[in-house]
Amino acid sequence: MIKLSFTLNKNRLELMVSEMKPLSQILYEDLQIDTQERNCNGKVCGNCLVLFDKEPTLGCLIPAFKLQNKTVTTFDSFMQTAHYRNIRRIYTQLNIEPCPNCYAAKTLIFESILLKSKTKASQTSTLDDFSKNFVNKGKNIFDKPEILAETIEREFLISPCPCMNSQELFEIAIKAQEDRIKRRVL
Ligand code: FES
């Protein structure tokens, strides 16, 4: 057993658990969060996905000891945020959305991509104009940070449900990013 201390959905928690117990089981058995798939017997369905320090990660593959001092966001909590409403708005505008089987997983992956793209922009936005031009090589990523097609391909490998194609995933990510910038959803 280990004494675990981590942040779940912005709340700091401490609990005693077996050190190899998977996060998906901890959420269900110790914290009574039962909105997620808990075990697909190694089929890598992707449905237990959470944001683990902002990275989309399968909860059934995170042993308890790795949670120490980390941050976890589950989909049910994410649904209460302006960032979720941004992604939801784009699903509606484009009339495309993930199927019910992977809706939570793919939506959290979009969030992770958008968060990382924002971090990339803010890290470089403190540079002076000369440095921006140098780093940027003529591309304006400061007002509109880049999301690349290959990023989309890579990030969605963790959610293998084929209900959406790469072009649709890419379009949603780009439109959601534009919407966040326009509405200043930070
Ligand atoms: S429950 Fe299917 S990948 Fe975790």
py3Dmol code that shows the C-alpha trace and the ligand (Angstrom):
import py3Dmol

protein = """\
ATOM      1  CA  MET A   1       0.000   0.000   0.000  1.00  0.00           C
ATOM      2  CA  ILE A   2       1.117   3.579  -0.612  1.00  0.00           C
ATOM      3  CA  LYS A   3      -0.146   6.930   0.566  1.00  0.00           C
ATOM      4  CA  LEU A   4      -1.089   8.673  -2.626  1.00  0.00           C
ATOM      5  CA  SER A   5      -1.374  12.414  -3.065  1.00  0.00           C
ATOM      6  CA  PHE A   6      -2.570  13.822  -6.374  1.00  0.00           C
ATOM      7  CA  THR A   7      -4.949  16.343  -7.913  1.00  0.00           C
ATOM      8  CA  LEU A   8      -8.172  15.047  -9.427  1.00  0.00           C
ATOM      9  CA  ASN A   9     -10.365  17.545 -11.257  1.00  0.00           C
ATOM     10  CA  LYS A  10      -8.733  20.463  -9.404  1.00  0.00           C
ATOM     11  CA  ASN A  11      -9.183  18.834  -5.958  1.00  0.00           C
ATOM     12  CA  ARG A  12      -6.158  17.694  -3.989  1.00  0.00           C
ATOM     13  CA  LEU A  13      -6.666  14.125  -2.732  1.00  0.00           C
ATOM     14  CA  GLU A  14      -4.887  11.763  -0.406  1.00  0.00           C
ATOM     15  CA  LEU A  15      -5.680   8.074  -0.163  1.00  0.00           C
ATOM     16  CA  MET A  16      -4.140   4.725   0.680  1.00  0.00           C
ATOM     17  CA  VAL A  17      -4.124   2.258  -2.200  1.00  0.00           C
ATOM     18  CA  SER A  18      -2.199  -0.700  -3.505  1.00  0.00           C
ATOM     19  CA  GLU A  19       0.650   0.723  -5.543  1.00  0.00           C
ATOM     20  CA  MET A  20      -0.158  -1.206  -8.734  1.00  0.00           C
ATOM     21  CA  LYS A  21      -3.903  -0.524  -8.695  1.00  0.00           C
ATOM     22  CA  PRO A  22      -4.888   1.092 -12.023  1.00  0.00           C
ATOM     23  CA  LEU A  23      -6.268   4.622 -12.007  1.00  0.00           C
ATOM     24  CA  SER A  24      -9.493   3.478 -13.716  1.00  0.00           C
ATOM     25  CA  GLN A  25     -10.157   1.147 -10.775  1.00  0.00           C
ATOM     26  CA  ILE A  26      -9.218   3.782  -8.207  1.00  0.00           C
ATOM     27  CA  LEU A  27     -11.717   6.180  -9.792  1.00  0.00           C
ATOM     28  CA  TYR A  28     -14.472   3.584  -9.597  1.00  0.00           C
ATOM     29  CA  GLU A  29     -13.777   1.749  -6.345  1.00  0.00           C
ATOM     30  CA  ASP A  30     -12.146   4.387  -4.168  1.00  0.00           C
ATOM     31  CA  LEU A  31     -13.650   7.601  -5.522  1.00  0.00           C
ATOM     32  CA  GLN A  32     -17.024   6.400  -6.823  1.00  0.00           C
ATOM     33  CA  ILE A  33     -16.535   7.940 -10.271  1.00  0.00           C
ATOM     34  CA  ASP A  34     -18.217   5.374 -12.489  1.00  0.00           C
ATOM     35  CA  THR A  35     -18.714   7.256 -15.733  1.00  0.00           C
ATOM     36  CA  GLN A  36     -15.846   5.506 -17.472  1.00  0.00           C
ATOM     37  CA  GLU A  37     -15.052   2.147 -18.953  1.00  0.00           C
ATOM     38  CA  ARG A  38     -12.858   0.270 -16.485  1.00  0.00           C
ATOM     39  CA  ASN A  39     -11.545  -2.792 -18.221  1.00  0.00           C
ATOM     40  CA  CYS A  40     -11.685  -3.948 -21.832  1.00  0.00           C
ATOM     41  CA  ASN A  41      -9.325  -6.863 -21.177  1.00  0.00           C
ATOM     42  CA  GLY A  42      -6.389  -5.385 -23.024  1.00  0.00           C
ATOM     43  CA  LYS A  43      -8.251  -4.470 -26.214  1.00  0.00           C
ATOM     44  CA  VAL A  44      -7.075  -0.865 -25.859  1.00  0.00           C
ATOM     45  CA  CYS A  45     -10.557   0.530 -26.489  1.00  0.00           C
ATOM     46  CA  GLY A  46      -9.479   3.999 -25.316  1.00  0.00           C
ATOM     47  CA  ASN A  47     -12.632   4.579 -23.281  1.00  0.00           C
ATOM     48  CA  CYS A  48     -10.887   4.926 -19.919  1.00  0.00           C
ATOM     49  CA  LEU A  49      -8.915   7.908 -21.225  1.00  0.00           C
ATOM     50  CA  VAL A  50      -8.135  10.824 -18.871  1.00  0.00           C
ATOM     51  CA  LEU A  51      -5.869  13.832 -19.105  1.00  0.00           C
ATOM     52  CA  PHE A  52      -2.794  12.953 -17.033  1.00  0.00           C
ATOM     53  CA  ASP A  53      -0.764  16.141 -16.588  1.00  0.00           C
ATOM     54  CA  LYS A  54      -2.555  17.342 -19.767  1.00  0.00           C
ATOM     55  CA  GLU A  55      -1.526  14.244 -21.758  1.00  0.00           C
ATOM     56  CA  PRO A  56      -4.285  11.902 -22.982  1.00  0.00           C
ATOM     57  CA  THR A  57      -3.558   8.628 -21.182  1.00  0.00           C
ATOM     58  CA  LEU A  58      -5.421   5.343 -20.637  1.00  0.00           C
ATOM     59  CA  GLY A  59      -6.541   5.146 -17.012  1.00  0.00           C
ATOM     60  CA  CYS A  60      -6.381   1.350 -16.996  1.00  0.00           C
ATOM     61  CA  LEU A  61      -2.648   1.569 -17.776  1.00  0.00           C
ATOM     62  CA  ILE A  62      -1.672   4.071 -15.050  1.00  0.00           C
ATOM     63  CA  PRO A  63      -0.615   2.239 -11.863  1.00  0.00           C
ATOM     64  CA  ALA A  64      -1.281   4.104  -8.621  1.00  0.00           C
ATOM     65  CA  PHE A  65       2.368   4.867  -7.837  1.00  0.00           C
ATOM     66  CA  LYS A  66       2.633   6.960 -11.029  1.00  0.00           C
ATOM     67  CA  LEU A  67      -0.115   9.283  -9.781  1.00  0.00           C
ATOM     68  CA  GLN A  68       2.015  10.754  -7.007  1.00  0.00           C
ATOM     69  CA  ASN A  69       1.805  14.581  -7.252  1.00  0.00           C
ATOM     70  CA  LYS A  70       0.252  14.418 -10.712  1.00  0.00           C
ATOM     71  CA  THR A  71      -2.887  16.046 -12.096  1.00  0.00           C
ATOM     72  CA  VAL A  72      -5.780  14.065 -13.538  1.00  0.00           C
ATOM     73  CA  THR A  73      -8.835  15.394 -15.373  1.00  0.00           C
ATOM     74  CA  THR A  74     -11.784  13.150 -16.132  1.00  0.00           C
ATOM     75  CA  PHE A  75     -14.322  13.780 -18.859  1.00  0.00           C
ATOM     76  CA  ASP A  76     -17.270  14.369 -16.521  1.00  0.00           C
ATOM     77  CA  SER A  77     -15.375  17.223 -14.882  1.00  0.00           C
ATOM     78  CA  PHE A  78     -14.097  18.567 -18.213  1.00  0.00           C
ATOM     79  CA  MET A  79     -17.708  18.813 -19.423  1.00  0.00           C
ATOM     80  CA  GLN A  80     -18.291  21.664 -16.936  1.00  0.00           C
ATOM     81  CA  THR A  81     -15.693  23.942 -18.579  1.00  0.00           C
ATOM     82  CA  ALA A  82     -15.642  26.668 -21.248  1.00  0.00           C
ATOM     83  CA  HIS A  83     -13.053  24.573 -23.111  1.00  0.00           C
ATOM     84  CA  TYR A  84     -15.587  21.761 -23.462  1.00  0.00           C
ATOM     85  CA  ARG A  85     -18.259  24.194 -24.678  1.00  0.00           C
ATOM     86  CA  ASN A  86     -15.777  25.433 -27.301  1.00  0.00           C
ATOM     87  CA  ILE A  87     -15.228  21.928 -28.699  1.00  0.00           C
ATOM     88  CA  ARG A  88     -18.934  21.098 -28.447  1.00  0.00           C
ATOM     89  CA  ARG A  89     -19.757  24.293 -30.405  1.00  0.00           C
ATOM     90  CA  ILE A  90     -17.487  23.192 -33.259  1.00  0.00           C
ATOM     91  CA  TYR A  91     -19.026  19.704 -33.339  1.00  0.00           C
ATOM     92  CA  THR A  92     -22.397  21.412 -33.788  1.00  0.00           C
ATOM     93  CA  GLN A  93     -21.153  23.939 -36.375  1.00  0.00           C
ATOM     94  CA  LEU A  94     -19.546  21.258 -38.531  1.00  0.00           C
ATOM     95  CA  ASN A  95     -22.231  18.699 -37.827  1.00  0.00           C
ATOM     96  CA  ILE A  96     -19.563  16.096 -37.075  1.00  0.00           C
ATOM     97  CA  GLU A  97     -18.837  14.511 -33.723  1.00  0.00           C
ATOM     98  CA  PRO A  98     -17.332  11.325 -32.334  1.00  0.00           C
ATOM     99  CA  CYS A  99     -19.684   8.378 -31.856  1.00  0.00           C
ATOM    100  CA  PRO A 100     -20.955   7.661 -28.320  1.00  0.00           C
ATOM    101  CA  ASN A 101     -18.328   4.915 -27.858  1.00  0.00           C
ATOM    102  CA  CYS A 102     -15.370   7.279 -28.107  1.00  0.00           C
ATOM    103  CA  TYR A 103     -16.976  10.693 -27.560  1.00  0.00           C
ATOM    104  CA  ALA A 104     -15.293  11.292 -24.185  1.00  0.00           C
ATOM    105  CA  ALA A 105     -11.894   9.986 -25.285  1.00  0.00           C
ATOM    106  CA  LYS A 106     -11.705  11.946 -28.530  1.00  0.00           C
ATOM    107  CA  THR A 107     -12.981  15.137 -26.889  1.00  0.00           C
ATOM    108  CA  LEU A 108     -10.254  14.939 -24.227  1.00  0.00           C
ATOM    109  CA  ILE A 109      -7.660  14.360 -26.953  1.00  0.00           C
ATOM    110  CA  PHE A 110      -8.845  17.537 -28.723  1.00  0.00           C
ATOM    111  CA  GLU A 111      -8.460  19.378 -25.427  1.00  0.00           C
ATOM    112  CA  SER A 112      -4.911  18.116 -24.983  1.00  0.00           C
ATOM    113  CA  ILE A 113      -3.936  19.153 -28.531  1.00  0.00           C
ATOM    114  CA  LEU A 114      -5.426  22.629 -28.020  1.00  0.00           C
ATOM    115  CA  LEU A 115      -3.719  23.058 -24.625  1.00  0.00           C
ATOM    116  CA  LYS A 116      -0.325  22.076 -26.029  1.00  0.00           C
ATOM    117  CA  SER A 117      -0.745  24.375 -29.000  1.00  0.00           C
ATOM    118  CA  LYS A 118      -1.558  27.249 -26.626  1.00  0.00           C
ATOM    119  CA  THR A 119       1.509  26.483 -24.488  1.00  0.00           C
ATOM    120  CA  LYS A 120       3.713  26.541 -27.583  1.00  0.00           C
ATOM    121  CA  ALA A 121       2.358  29.979 -28.502  1.00  0.00           C
ATOM    122  CA  SER A 122       2.696  31.465 -25.018  1.00  0.00           C
ATOM    123  CA  GLN A 123       6.252  30.162 -24.605  1.00  0.00           C
ATOM    124  CA  THR A 124       7.364  32.099 -27.659  1.00  0.00           C
ATOM    125  CA  SER A 125       5.140  35.167 -27.200  1.00  0.00           C
ATOM    126  CA  THR A 126       7.542  36.710 -24.655  1.00  0.00           C
ATOM    127  CA  LEU A 127      10.254  37.045 -27.309  1.00  0.00           C
ATOM    128  CA  ASP A 128      10.997  40.411 -28.877  1.00  0.00           C
ATOM    129  CA  ASP A 129       9.958  41.046 -32.487  1.00  0.00           C
ATOM    130  CA  PHE A 130      13.360  40.237 -33.948  1.00  0.00           C
ATOM    131  CA  SER A 131      13.492  36.877 -32.145  1.00  0.00           C
ATOM    132  CA  LYS A 132       9.912  36.075 -33.107  1.00  0.00           C
ATOM    133  CA  ASN A 133      10.764  36.634 -36.758  1.00  0.00           C
ATOM    134  CA  PHE A 134      13.880  34.514 -36.414  1.00  0.00           C
ATOM    135  CA  VAL A 135      12.208  31.606 -34.590  1.00  0.00           C
ATOM    136  CA  ASN A 136       9.113  31.816 -36.671  1.00  0.00           C
ATOM    137  CA  LYS A 137      10.802  31.987 -40.073  1.00  0.00           C
ATOM    138  CA  GLY A 138       8.018  34.104 -41.480  1.00  0.00           C
ATOM    139  CA  LYS A 139       5.114  32.075 -40.167  1.00  0.00           C
ATOM    140  CA  ASN A 140       2.757  33.847 -37.798  1.00  0.00           C
ATOM    141  CA  ILE A 141       2.204  31.277 -35.063  1.00  0.00           C
ATOM    142  CA  PHE A 142       1.736  33.857 -32.338  1.00  0.00           C
ATOM    143  CA  ASP A 143      -1.813  34.817 -33.198  1.00  0.00           C
ATOM    144  CA  LYS A 144      -2.635  31.372 -34.545  1.00  0.00           C
ATOM    145  CA  PRO A 145      -0.428  28.611 -33.161  1.00  0.00           C
ATOM    146  CA  GLU A 146       0.014  25.692 -35.514  1.00  0.00           C
ATOM    147  CA  ILE A 147      -1.745  22.361 -35.311  1.00  0.00           C
ATOM    148  CA  LEU A 148      -0.231  19.947 -37.794  1.00  0.00           C
ATOM    149  CA  ALA A 149      -1.946  17.073 -39.574  1.00  0.00           C
ATOM    150  CA  GLU A 150       0.754  14.735 -38.286  1.00  0.00           C
ATOM    151  CA  THR A 151       0.026  15.840 -34.714  1.00  0.00           C
ATOM    152  CA  ILE A 152      -3.588  14.834 -35.236  1.00  0.00           C
ATOM    153  CA  GLU A 153      -2.591  11.442 -36.671  1.00  0.00           C
ATOM    154  CA  ARG A 154      -0.265  10.754 -33.753  1.00  0.00           C
ATOM    155  CA  GLU A 155      -2.473  11.963 -30.911  1.00  0.00           C
ATOM    156  CA  PHE A 156      -5.562  10.044 -32.000  1.00  0.00           C
ATOM    157  CA  LEU A 157      -3.770   6.684 -32.229  1.00  0.00           C
ATOM    158  CA  ILE A 158      -4.782   6.156 -28.605  1.00  0.00           C
ATOM    159  CA  SER A 159      -8.483   6.218 -29.559  1.00  0.00           C
ATOM    160  CA  PRO A 160      -8.721   3.686 -32.403  1.00  0.00           C
ATOM    161  CA  CYS A 161     -12.496   3.872 -32.962  1.00  0.00           C
ATOM    162  CA  PRO A 162     -12.820   4.600 -36.735  1.00  0.00           C
ATOM    163  CA  CYS A 163     -15.962   6.764 -36.522  1.00  0.00           C
ATOM    164  CA  MET A 164     -14.105   9.864 -37.806  1.00  0.00           C
ATOM    165  CA  ASN A 165     -11.437  10.279 -40.458  1.00  0.00           C
ATOM    166  CA  SER A 166      -8.215  12.292 -40.189  1.00  0.00           C
ATOM    167  CA  GLN A 167      -9.611  15.170 -42.222  1.00  0.00           C
ATOM    168  CA  GLU A 168     -12.591  15.547 -39.871  1.00  0.00           C
ATOM    169  CA  LEU A 169     -10.373  15.381 -36.787  1.00  0.00           C
ATOM    170  CA  PHE A 170      -8.046  17.991 -38.265  1.00  0.00           C
ATOM    171  CA  GLU A 171     -10.885  20.321 -39.219  1.00  0.00           C
ATOM    172  CA  ILE A 172     -12.397  20.202 -35.728  1.00  0.00           C
ATOM    173  CA  ALA A 173      -9.044  20.947 -34.079  1.00  0.00           C
ATOM    174  CA  ILE A 174      -8.344  23.930 -36.353  1.00  0.00           C
ATOM    175  CA  LYS A 175     -11.858  25.391 -36.002  1.00  0.00           C
ATOM    176  CA  ALA A 176     -11.828  24.920 -32.219  1.00  0.00           C
ATOM    177  CA  GLN A 177      -8.505  26.708 -32.039  1.00  0.00           C
ATOM    178  CA  GLU A 178      -9.819  29.623 -34.133  1.00  0.00           C
ATOM    179  CA  ASP A 179     -12.938  29.781 -31.964  1.00  0.00           C
ATOM    180  CA  ARG A 180     -10.844  29.920 -28.755  1.00  0.00           C
ATOM    181  CA  ILE A 181      -8.730  32.751 -30.129  1.00  0.00           C
ATOM    182  CA  LYS A 182     -11.771  34.701 -31.373  1.00  0.00           C
ATOM    183  CA  ARG A 183     -13.705  34.316 -28.109  1.00  0.00           C
ATOM    184  CA  ARG A 184     -10.607  34.538 -25.920  1.00  0.00           C
ATOM    185  CA  VAL A 185     -11.325  31.201 -24.295  1.00  0.00           C
ATOM    186  CA  LEU A 186      -8.014  30.858 -22.511  1.00  0.00           C
TER     187      LEU A 186
END
"""
ligand_1 = """\
4
FES
S -10.608 0.257 -20.526
Fe -10.148 -0.040 -22.649
S -8.192 0.916 -22.866
Fe -8.647 1.159 -20.751
"""
view = py3Dmol.view(width=600, height=400)
view.addModel(protein, "pdb")
view.setStyle({"model": 0}, {"cartoon": {"style": "trace"}})
view.addModel(ligand_1, "xyz")
view.setStyle({"model": 1}, {"stick": {}})
view.zoomTo()
view.show()
